[in-house]
Amino acid sequence: MLISPLTESLDVLLPNLMPTLVGSDAVLALKSLAGNLAPILRGGFECRLNPNAPQVDLQQCIVREERELALLREFVAAAIANKGISVDSGWGKLQDFLESWQSSIEAIPEIWLEFDVKNCSNFLPLPAIFFGLPQEVSPAVSTYPIAQKSLDLLLGKAGWREWQDNLDRCFSACPESVFVSHIGAMLSRNFPALRVNVKRLPPDGLIPYLQAVGWQGETTELEALMRQLFALCDRITVCLDVGNKIYPQIGLECIFFKQPPSEPRWSILLDYLVELGLCEREKREALLNWPGQSHPTNSPAVWPRDLIAASLLQQRERFTVFDRRLSHIKISWRSPCNLEAKAYLWFEHQWLSVK
């Protein structure tokens, strides 16, 4: 039986997370899913840090590069043709979006497919689809037409028309240097809202921005949390759920410019979360040990066969590696007593050259 390159890549990567962050059940679910996905070897894992939270989800990142786009389009077309998936489903809408991404919405730099891996019984669950928008564009509202066209393709005009005014305010309320970076169509979840990521909001700008877009939650405790987290990292991305209203939950993604161990504030932030009871100490240690590189000489598993074959066609000084990085830590705020922490771990296959 043929094993997919993505599944073999997980064999290389997952031992760096087992068993503290990824248990045996999660491994089975991730590998079962990976065997049905396009062989794009860039993405990440979403790990819950709270105690007794074993679920681990899988992400794929696709950049607007001709070969990758062709791979994903072939995969989606084959899934619709051969696996009984309706063209009217979210997969069909993704197919329409990919065709337009190639031809008329080139400004989108990347998309993310985020799969909720709750069990391994569903061979191809529908993902949430996040698309990136041009970064640091002024005014921020100038990227709104790109978002509008993309959402029309992914959801249909009727699928998000009632949310349009609220989404428009998310763009128009951005002060100078603040912008919407990604929008998620949450096709995998029975939740009538978009996920909207807003970058570069400073702590003193958080509450004025939320009030401008119509959020009506508790401000004092949320602002205090934002200030505490901002003191421990380089930047925070604010994540909103935008539908008929701006929903109460707010995500705060803590971002660092450097990786551990050269950036000690990763440890400080994780210690802070351990003290709050939002992160198990063992998970803290596993996260700090994730960054690095996997290559054929240090891999605990057999290197993916497709990559071995491809390496024979590379120049002599080029070699195959997987880069492993911590992407960010996300704190989801629902109320002062209802917090959740997640870690997002990045991986990417690369061809490096010996200098």
Secondary structure, 3 states (H helix, E strand, C coil): CCCCHHHHHHHHHHHHCCCCCCCHHHHHHHHHHHCCCCCCCEEEEEEECCCCCCCEEEEEEEECCHHHHHHHHHHHHHHHHHCCCCCCCHHHHHHHHHHHHHHCCCCCCEEEEEECCCCCCCCCCCCEEEEECCCCCCCHHHHHHHHHHHHHHHHCHHHHHHHHHHHHHHHHCCCCCCEEEEEEECCCCCCCCEEEEEECCCHHHHHHHHHHHCCCCCCHHHHHHHHHHHCCCCEEEEEEEECCCEEEEEEEEEECCCCCCCCCHHHHHHHHHHHCCCCCHHHHHHHHCCCEEECCCCCCCCCCHHHHHHHCCCCCCEEEEEEEEEEEEEEEEEECCEEEEEEEEEEEEEEEECC
